[in-house]
């Protein structure tokens, strides 16, 4: 009995002592904040920003509601302090080291640990790992981050330049209370947060990315980089560069594995940074392919070090073996611009992506995955990360790696020339090195691009001529030379040093480094449809070799509008509406285009539907123009996939995740094997397009039908098509007056392997169609998480749209063309009860507007 009690005492002492040592502190909890002018400390969220913390305490109104944006500009003029107290015992180290890791501070910050200044940053895009065990107290510790005013610091830098720097008017200096001083490019902070034609001016501050206190051994692996030396279908050779930090001089054994291939080497390390290159050969490698061309095979790469008495550290990453090239071959008209992956030429189908939120810390992993999955479901294989936003988190690229989505990655410069004050280049160099090293092992990244539209602005928007006229040629040359030094010398040297296998393109768009955009070389942005109010047909005569930007605005659905404005704001010129229409003259353009293709003489409640149809038609025409010109044109990246806040914008999916009409038209137009009707030729021609690795046979039947379903004539054939050249099919008849395309449509059914598709093609603009009055019946049944709706009509229905105002509900398909006497099924997902969905269902279609007659 005494022996049992003795054992219990021993166990109590052992576990009691073990539990006495405090856990490592959670560095995301226990923060408080205030402005330097205040005395009251408030609880803070980390990661987070001042705007969202103030809103959480009801100190400000919802930043996204109505025109509240204008009342929040004072936030960027103040200094803010975040602090956290935590307990620490040096016994926790047990001979190891403590490192404090910040993934990102926004933007100018002094970091103090127990009153020791341990870091000063002036760049939102740079993280830092700091050894802090010598600064940690036994017991209570205080971590404080003092954020200086981004506006004031930006104005300081602005004052260091003795000339006027061209900066886009997207930087809303007037709203910010500093008219004539566009400071966005003078700070290394997300440009869109200073205002853009789709974004508000919200200049915040805070610990916007994770922070952690980490225990590390005296020797640890700091970084691993994979180099591909050889890649064939039979074998691959890679070099694994392992970067080891050591606080001691010692002998170490490094074990590197790439999948099942492993290599071990032992050597001496010195105090400081040590690098070791390990060469590995992989037999019969599995390749990583973009979606639609093969599997997304990823290898587990692991570097592990062992030294001393059972001490070890490891670093693990995923890596895909692939070769990506940008092919620029001279031809009879200019020079190609296309992506080649594993010797396979790829037509890039995709969109530009902006940050998912004005306050990026609010974005969850599930939201990132959902948006990228939406891109995949829309048959996209490439996303361009636009240079006016942020560098996405690692998770974004992990998802792209797994889904097979290629990434065109801009550096964060957009629509502004760059300053040359002392320290600016050095500040950016830290940013470039940090993010290249963080992201370079991801197989999805296809290229690094220096900036968005800066060369275009200088050469095509009249900036050079304006500066020469107003400031003289010497100043204009100085501005250009600064640009040349950064984008043609510094950045390519950084990319070549830290990611030598990746292609670098200095600006988008351009035909060659520093050379203005062209139809016949490089990449092109085309905006005469929208900004120039040209008809959609001009997409066909204005396609470049790679279309990296084009777009068209639309208004979000009524249910979305009601989330950020009042009912009395539901008009084009209200304060609430105009605060979210950032495009100068945007409403007038929408009206003019509506008059061209539909009607502007409609109630406001019809404007979201009609403008979304405009956007859908525009994107459909653009994609058709680009894809039917393959291989002359080898890329189509529309503007834009998503929104940073609720807005009237060019997005396919609004801020609340509601898919617009254009999402569905883009999804159809981007099918990897599809058919388009070329109406520029008489009679029309069918163009068969294949973007898949292997040739495909398309079996099709094309019926010319009247709107009552009567078949006028039928064509059938089989077409063999591959990814090199499109195939054209000309119907064997001559058009006669009987072929009145205002009263007819093409019903195209085609098969590709086991997949069957239906496509409706109209050969006239909607305004010229003599559509019948809408007639249809529907049946609605409850289903899991929503409802199922079946609709049937005796006549052709153009662009049937189902909604459930004011409730949130998503249909798997929407805005669809319905053939006569055929059932169409809609699956509705919603958290709203079936009864509410049933009572709120609403239908819209083009037939109801009678565009050739009168407007309701």
ZIKA-V391915 format. One record per residue. N is the residue number from 1. RES is the residue in three letters. NEAR is the number of other ideal C-beta (glycine too) atoms within 10 Angstrom. Layout:
N_RES_NEAR, N_RES_NEAR
This chain:
1_UNK_5, 2_UNK_6, 3_UNK_7, 4_UNK_8, 5_UNK_9, 6_UNK_10, 7_UNK_10, 8_UNK_10, 9_UNK_10, 10_UNK_10, 11_UNK_10, 12_UNK_10, 13_UNK_10, 14_UNK_10, 15_UNK_10, 16_UNK_9, 17_UNK_10, 18_UNK_8, 19_UNK_9, 20_UNK_9, 21_UNK_11, 22_UNK_13, 23_UNK_8, 24_UNK_14, 25_UNK_18, 26_UNK_12, 27_UNK_20, 28_UNK_15, 29_UNK_11, 30_UNK_15, 31_UNK_23, 32_UNK_15, 33_UNK_26, 34_UNK_18, 35_UNK_17, 36_UNK_12, 37_UNK_8, 38_UNK_12, 39_UNK_6, 40_UNK_8, 41_UNK_13, 42_UNK_14, 43_UNK_12, 44_UNK_25, 45_UNK_17, 46_UNK_23, 47_UNK_19, 48_UNK_22, 49_UNK_27, 50_UNK_27, 51_UNK_21, 52_UNK_22, 53_UNK_24, 54_UNK_21, 55_UNK_18, 56_UNK_14, 57_UNK_13, 58_UNK_7, 59_UNK_12, 60_UNK_18, 61_UNK_13, 62_UNK_9, 63_UNK_20, 64_UNK_23, 65_UNK_16, 66_UNK_18, 67_UNK_16, 68_UNK_17, 69_UNK_20, 70_UNK_12, 71_UNK_11, 72_UNK_20, 73_UNK_17, 74_UNK_11, 75_UNK_23, 76_UNK_23, 77_UNK_16, 78_UNK_18, 79_UNK_14, 80_UNK_25, 81_UNK_19, 82_UNK_26, 83_UNK_17, 84_UNK_22, 85_UNK_13, 86_UNK_17, 87_UNK_12, 88_UNK_20, 89_UNK_13, 90_UNK_12, 91_UNK_11, 92_UNK_17, 93_UNK_14, 94_UNK_9, 95_UNK_7, 96_UNK_16, 97_UNK_18, 98_UNK_20, 99_UNK_17, 100_UNK_22, 101_UNK_17, 102_UNK_23, 103_UNK_19, 104_UNK_25, 105_UNK_27, 106_UNK_29, 107_UNK_27, 108_UNK_24, 109_UNK_23, 110_UNK_16, 111_UNK_22, 112_UNK_17, 113_UNK_20, 114_UNK_14, 115_UNK_8, 116_UNK_11, 117_UNK_11, 118_UNK_17, 119_UNK_17, 120_UNK_12, 121_UNK_23, 122_UNK_20, 123_UNK_21, 124_UNK_25, 125_UNK_23, 126_UNK_21, 127_UNK_17, 128_UNK_17, 129_UNK_16, 130_UNK_14, 131_UNK_14, 132_UNK_22, 133_UNK_16, 134_UNK_9, 135_UNK_17, 136_UNK_20, 137_UNK_13, 138_UNK_10, 139_UNK_10, 140_UNK_10, 141_UNK_18, 142_UNK_13, 143_UNK_23, 144_UNK_16, 145_UNK_24, 146_UNK_17, 147_UNK_27, 148_UNK_19, 149_UNK_20, 150_UNK_25, 151_UNK_22, 152_UNK_14, 153_UNK_18, 154_UNK_25, 155_UNK_16, 156_UNK_16, 157_UNK_18, 158_UNK_18, 159_UNK_12, 160_UNK_13, 161_UNK_16, 162_UNK_7, 163_UNK_15, 164_UNK_14, 165_UNK_20, 166_UNK_21, 167_UNK_23, 168_UNK_23, 169_UNK_12, 170_UNK_21, 171_UNK_23, 172_UNK_21, 173_UNK_18, 174_UNK_14, 175_UNK_15, 176_UNK_21, 177_UNK_12, 178_UNK_19, 179_UNK_10, 180_UNK_7, 181_UNK_17, 182_UNK_25, 183_UNK_26, 184_UNK_28, 185_UNK_26, 186_UNK_24, 187_UNK_26, 188_UNK_21, 189_UNK_26, 190_UNK_27, 191_UNK_27, 192_UNK_28, 193_UNK_29, 194_UNK_31, 195_UNK_25, 196_UNK_26, 197_UNK_20, 198_UNK_27, 199_UNK_25, 200_UNK_26, 201_UNK_24, 202_UNK_24, 203_UNK_26, 204_UNK_27, 205_UNK_27, 206_UNK_28, 207_UNK_28, 208_UNK_24, 209_UNK_20, 210_UNK_16, 211_UNK_22, 212_UNK_15, 213_UNK_20, 214_UNK_15, 215_UNK_13, 216_UNK_20, 217_UNK_18, 218_UNK_17, 219_UNK_23, 220_UNK_20, 221_UNK_20, 222_UNK_17, 223_UNK_18, 224_UNK_19, 225_UNK_18, 226_UNK_20, 227_UNK_14, 228_UNK_16, 229_UNK_12, 230_UNK_13, 231_UNK_18, 232_UNK_12, 233_UNK_10, 234_UNK_9, 235_UNK_12, 236_UNK_22, 237_UNK_15, 238_UNK_23, 239_UNK_14, 240_UNK_22, 241_UNK_15, 242_UNK_21, 243_UNK_16, 244_UNK_24, 245_UNK_22, 246_UNK_20, 247_UNK_15, 248_UNK_11, 249_UNK_11, 250_UNK_15, 251_UNK_10, 252_UNK_21, 253_UNK_13, 254_UNK_22, 255_UNK_17, 256_UNK_26, 257_UNK_19, 258_UNK_23, 259_UNK_17, 260_UNK_9, 261_UNK_15, 262_UNK_13, 263_UNK_14, 264_UNK_12, 265_UNK_14, 266_UNK_11, 267_UNK_11, 268_UNK_9, 269_UNK_21, 270_UNK_11, 271_UNK_13, 272_UNK_10, 273_UNK_12, 274_UNK_20, 275_UNK_12, 276_UNK_17, 277_UNK_12, 278_UNK_19, 279_UNK_13, 280_UNK_19, 281_UNK_14, 282_UNK_18, 283_UNK_9, 284_UNK_8, 285_UNK_24, 286_UNK_16, 287_UNK_21, 288_UNK_25, 289_UNK_21, 290_UNK_28, 291_UNK_20, 292_UNK_18, 293_UNK_21, 294_UNK_17, 295_UNK_12, 296_UNK_21, 297_UNK_15, 298_UNK_18, 299_UNK_23, 300_UNK_12, 301_UNK_21, 302_UNK_18, 303_UNK_24, 304_UNK_18, 305_UNK_24, 306_UNK_16, 307_UNK_21, 308_UNK_13, 309_UNK_4, 310_UNK_6, 311_UNK_16, 312_UNK_16, 313_UNK_19, 314_UNK_13, 315_UNK_18, 316_UNK_12, 317_UNK_18, 318_UNK_15, 319_UNK_21, 320_UNK_21, 321_UNK_21, 322_UNK_22, 323_UNK_16, 324_UNK_20, 325_UNK_16, 326_UNK_17, 327_UNK_13, 328_UNK_17, 329_UNK_9, 330_UNK_9, 331_UNK_12, 332_UNK_5, 333_UNK_11, 334_UNK_18, 335_UNK_16, 336_UNK_21, 337_UNK_27, 338_UNK_20, 339_UNK_24, 340_UNK_14, 341_UNK_22, 342_UNK_20, 343_UNK_10, 344_UNK_16, 345_UNK_17, 346_UNK_24, 347_UNK_24, 348_UNK_24, 349_UNK_28, 350_UNK_25, 351_UNK_30, 352_UNK_27, 353_UNK_24, 354_UNK_25, 355_UNK_22, 356_UNK_23, 357_UNK_18, 358_UNK_25, 359_UNK_25, 360_UNK_22, 361_UNK_19, 362_UNK_15, 363_UNK_18, 364_UNK_11, 365_UNK_12, 366_UNK_8, 367_UNK_14, 368_UNK_18, 369_UNK_16, 370_UNK_15, 371_UNK_20, 372_UNK_20, 373_UNK_13, 374_UNK_19, 375_UNK_27, 376_UNK_18, 377_UNK_12, 378_UNK_24, 379_UNK_19, 380_UNK_26, 381_UNK_25, 382_UNK_25, 383_UNK_27, 384_UNK_29, 385_UNK_23, 386_UNK_30, 387_UNK_23, 388_UNK_27, 389_UNK_24, 390_UNK_24, 391_UNK_22, 392_UNK_22, 393_UNK_19, 394_UNK_14, 395_UNK_13, 396_UNK_25, 397_UNK_22, 398_UNK_18, 399_UNK_21, 400_UNK_27, 401_UNK_21, 402_UNK_15, 403_UNK_18, 404_UNK_21, 405_UNK_24, 406_UNK_26, 407_UNK_22, 408_UNK_26, 409_UNK_24, 410_UNK_23, 411_UNK_26, 412_UNK_24, 413_UNK_25, 414_UNK_24, 415_UNK_24, 416_UNK_25, 417_UNK_24, 418_UNK_20, 419_UNK_20, 420_UNK_18, 421_UNK_15, 422_UNK_7, 423_UNK_10, 424_UNK_21, 425_UNK_17, 426_UNK_9, 427_UNK_16, 428_UNK_22, 429_UNK_15, 430_UNK_16, 431_UNK_18, 432_UNK_22, 433_UNK_14, 434_UNK_19, 435_UNK_20, 436_UNK_21, 437_UNK_15, 438_UNK_16, 439_UNK_21, 440_UNK_18, 441_UNK_20, 442_UNK_19, 443_UNK_28, 444_UNK_26, 445_UNK_22, 446_UNK_25, 447_UNK_20, 448_UNK_24, 449_UNK_26, 450_UNK_26, 451_UNK_28, 452_UNK_28, 453_UNK_25, 454_UNK_28, 455_UNK_26, 456_UNK_21, 457_UNK_21, 458_UNK_23, 459_UNK_17, 460_UNK_14, 461_UNK_15, 462_UNK_12, 463_UNK_21, 464_UNK_19, 465_UNK_12, 466_UNK_14, 467_UNK_23, 468_UNK_15, 469_UNK_11, 470_UNK_11, 471_UNK_16, 472_UNK_12, 473_UNK_11, 474_UNK_9, 475_UNK_16, 476_UNK_22, 477_UNK_14, 478_UNK_16, 479_UNK_24, 480_UNK_18, 481_UNK_11, 482_UNK_19, 483_UNK_22, 484_UNK_15, 485_UNK_14, 486_UNK_24, 487_UNK_24, 488_UNK_16, 489_UNK_12, 490_UNK_17, 491_UNK_24, 492_UNK_16, 493_UNK_13, 494_UNK_19, 495_UNK_21, 496_UNK_12, 497_UNK_10, 498_UNK_16, 499_UNK_20, 500_UNK_10, 501_UNK_14, 502_UNK_18, 503_UNK_17, 504_UNK_21, 505_UNK_24, 506_UNK_24, 507_UNK_28, 508_UNK_30, 509_UNK_24, 510_UNK_26, 511_UNK_22, 512_UNK_15, 513_UNK_16, 514_UNK_16, 515_UNK_14, 516_UNK_15, 517_UNK_22, 518_UNK_18, 519_UNK_17, 520_UNK_16, 521_UNK_22, 522_UNK_27, 523_UNK_26, 524_UNK_26, 525_UNK_20, 526_UNK_25, 527_UNK_15, 528_UNK_13, 529_UNK_21, 530_UNK_21, 531_UNK_13, 532_UNK_11, 533_UNK_13, 534_UNK_15, 535_UNK_14, 536_UNK_21, 537_UNK_14, 538_UNK_16, 539_UNK_23, 540_UNK_17, 541_UNK_10, 542_UNK_19, 543_UNK_23, 544_UNK_27, 545_UNK_26, 546_UNK_25, 547_UNK_26, 548_UNK_29, 549_UNK_23, 550_UNK_28, 551_UNK_27, 552_UNK_25, 553_UNK_24, 554_UNK_28, 555_UNK_28, 556_UNK_26, 557_UNK_22, 558_UNK_19, 559_UNK_19, 560_UNK_21, 561_UNK_24, 562_UNK_15, 563_UNK_16, 564_UNK_22, 565_UNK_22, 566_UNK_13, 567_UNK_10, 568_UNK_8, 569_UNK_18, 570_UNK_18, 571_UNK_13, 572_UNK_17, 573_UNK_8, 574_UNK_16, 575_UNK_12, 576_UNK_19, 577_UNK_21, 578_UNK_16, 579_UNK_20, 580_UNK_26, 581_UNK_20, 582_UNK_20, 583_UNK_19, 584_UNK_11, 585_UNK_11, 586_UNK_20, 587_UNK_20, 588_UNK_13, 589_UNK_18, 590_UNK_25, 591_UNK_16, 592_UNK_13, 593_UNK_24, 594_UNK_20, 595_UNK_12, 596_UNK_15, 597_UNK_19, 598_UNK_23, 599_UNK_18, 600_UNK_18, 601_UNK_13, 602_UNK_15, 603_UNK_10, 604_UNK_14, 605_UNK_13, 606_UNK_19, 607_UNK_23, 608_UNK_25, 609_UNK_23, 610_UNK_25, 611_UNK_25, 612_UNK_29, 613_UNK_25, 614_UNK_24, 615_UNK_29, 616_UNK_24, 617_UNK_22, 618_UNK_26, 619_UNK_30, 620_UNK_20, 621_UNK_21, 622_UNK_26, 623_UNK_23, 624_UNK_22, 625_UNK_25, 626_UNK_28, 627_UNK_23, 628_UNK_21, 629_UNK_18, 630_UNK_22, 631_UNK_15, 632_UNK_16, 633_UNK_22, 634_UNK_24, 635_UNK_24, 636_UNK_29, 637_UNK_28, 638_UNK_29, 639_UNK_24, 640_UNK_21, 641_UNK_27, 642_UNK_23, 643_UNK_27, 644_UNK_26, 645_UNK_21, 646_UNK_19, 647_UNK_26, 648_UNK_27, 649_UNK_31, 650_UNK_29, 651_UNK_28, 652_UNK_31, 653_UNK_22, 654_UNK_26, 655_UNK_22, 656_UNK_14, 657_UNK_15, 658_UNK_18, 659_UNK_24, 660_UNK_28, 661_UNK_27, 662_UNK_28, 663_UNK_24, 664_UNK_23, 665_UNK_24, 666_UNK_28, 667_UNK_17, 668_UNK_17, 669_UNK_25, 670_UNK_23, 671_UNK_18, 672_UNK_19, 673_UNK_20, 674_UNK_23, 675_UNK_22, 676_UNK_21, 677_UNK_18, 678_UNK_16, 679_UNK_17, 680_UNK_11, 681_UNK_11, 682_UNK_8, 683_UNK_13, 684_UNK_18, 685_UNK_16, 686_UNK_23, 687_UNK_21, 688_UNK_21, 689_UNK_22, 690_UNK_25, 691_UNK_24, 692_UNK_15, 693_UNK_17, 694_UNK_8, 695_UNK_11, 696_UNK_19, 697_UNK_13, 698_UNK_23, 699_UNK_14, 700_UNK_20, 701_UNK_13, 702_UNK_21, 703_UNK_18, 704_UNK_20, 705_UNK_20, 706_UNK_16, 707_UNK_20, 708_UNK_12, 709_UNK_16, 710_UNK_11, 711_UNK_10, 712_UNK_13, 713_UNK_14, 714_UNK_11, 715_UNK_16, 716_UNK_10, 717_UNK_14, 718_UNK_10, 719_UNK_17, 720_UNK_11, 721_UNK_20, 722_UNK_14, 723_UNK_23, 724_UNK_10, 725_UNK_11, 726_UNK_18, 727_UNK_15, 728_UNK_13, 729_UNK_16, 730_UNK_11, 731_UNK_16, 732_UNK_9, 733_UNK_11, 734_UNK_8, 735_UNK_13, 736_UNK_7, 737_UNK_5, 738_UNK_9, 739_UNK_16, 740_UNK_13, 741_UNK_16, 742_UNK_15, 743_UNK_17, 744_UNK_22, 745_UNK_21, 746_UNK_20, 747_UNK_22, 748_UNK_19, 749_UNK_14, 750_UNK_22, 751_UNK_14, 752_UNK_20, 753_UNK_11, 754_UNK_5, 755_UNK_10, 756_UNK_10, 757_UNK_16, 758_UNK_11, 759_UNK_18, 760_UNK_16, 761_UNK_16, 762_UNK_20, 763_UNK_18, 764_UNK_15, 765_UNK_16, 766_UNK_19, 767_UNK_16, 768_UNK_13, 769_UNK_22, 770_UNK_14, 771_UNK_22, 772_UNK_19, 773_UNK_8, 774_UNK_20, 775_UNK_12, 776_UNK_16, 777_UNK_9, 778_UNK_16, 779_UNK_11, 780_UNK_17, 781_UNK_10, 782_UNK_12, 783_UNK_13, 784_UNK_8, 785_UNK_9, 786_UNK_21, 787_UNK_23, 788_UNK_14, 789_UNK_21, 790_UNK_13, 791_UNK_20, 792_UNK_16, 793_UNK_23, 794_UNK_13, 795_UNK_19, 796_UNK_25, 797_UNK_26, 798_UNK_24, 799_UNK_23, 800_UNK_23, 801_UNK_20, 802_UNK_21, 803_UNK_20, 804_UNK_22, 805_UNK_13, 806_UNK_13, 807_UNK_16, 808_UNK_16, 809_UNK_21, 810_UNK_14, 811_UNK_21, 812_UNK_13, 813_UNK_14, 814_UNK_20, 815_UNK_24, 816_UNK_20, 817_UNK_19, 818_UNK_22, 819_UNK_18, 820_UNK_19, 821_UNK_11, 822_UNK_12, 823_UNK_11, 824_UNK_18, 825_UNK_11, 826_UNK_19, 827_UNK_15, 828_UNK_22, 829_UNK_14, 830_UNK_17, 831_UNK_9, 832_UNK_16, 833_UNK_12, 834_UNK_15, 835_UNK_9, 836_UNK_14, 837_UNK_19, 838_UNK_14, 839_UNK_10, 840_UNK_15, 841_UNK_18, 842_UNK_11, 843_UNK_15, 844_UNK_20, 845_UNK_21, 846_UNK_23, 847_UNK_23, 848_UNK_16, 849_UNK_24, 850_UNK_16, 851_UNK_20, 852_UNK_12, 853_UNK_7, 854_UNK_9, 855_UNK_14, 856_UNK_10
